[in-house]
Amino acid sequence: MSDEDIDTSDIPELDEAFFAQATLRLPKGKVPVLLTMDEEIAEWFRRQEGDFRINLNNALRDYAESHQ
C-alpha cells in the first residue's frame, strides 16, 4: 500500500493545544554486548535480509516483550 492509498480523513489535525502538552520521548540508547551463541544461530541471522544485529535485537525484544 502506498502512502497515497492510506485514508487519513478520520485523524484530527494536531493543533497548538496538542503540542503545548506534548513531551519529547527519545528511545533509550544502545549498549554494546559481547554475546556467545551457537554458530548455526549466528549464521541463520546473517542469512536474513537486513542487518543481522538489528534482526537479532528485534528478535530479543519480541521475546522479552512477550514474556513480561
Sequence and secondary structure as in RCSB ss.txt:
>XXXX:A:sequence
MSDEDIDTSDIPELDEAFFAQATLRLPKGKVPVLLTMDEEIAEWFRRQEGDFRINLNNALRDYAESHQ
>XXXX:A:secstr
  GGG   TTS    HHHHHH                 HHHHHHHHHSSS HHHHHHHHHHHHHHHT 
